[in-house]
């Protein structure tokens, strides 16, 4: 597969804005391992091979275990995740699949995340979820191939 266009060149200012959002998330205090798990899971849901490849590799380089990477798609049944990570993954899935629920993100999912993260960190998690969904949509639309 070949990319349809080079978004970095064609939308340089927009790309820089996305990188600024990533910098905010990175400096927010949200654990990097959680961010990478969320990015990987959301990218799996959205079918973004480019981002699945990137975030699995980034997580592995950050010290993530093979078991956690292999089982993130089945995180509810896998024993490898903390309660905080489970809350983040549940919120990420609900926010990514927002059209599947007529009420948007269910209160129980939100409340579980709010029980594990303070308001500032929870806001950063929401921004991280929004960012990876945007990246996925960009990459899938222009057909960025996995490296």
Protein Blocks (a to p, Z undefined) as FASTA:
>chain_A
ZZfbdfklmmmmlmmmmmmmmmmmmmnopafklmmmmmmmmmmmnopaklmmmmmmmmmm
nopafklmmmmmmmmmpckbcfklmmmmmmmmmmmmmmmpmnlpafklmmmmmmmpcfkl
mmmmmmmmmmmmmmmmmmmmnopacZZ
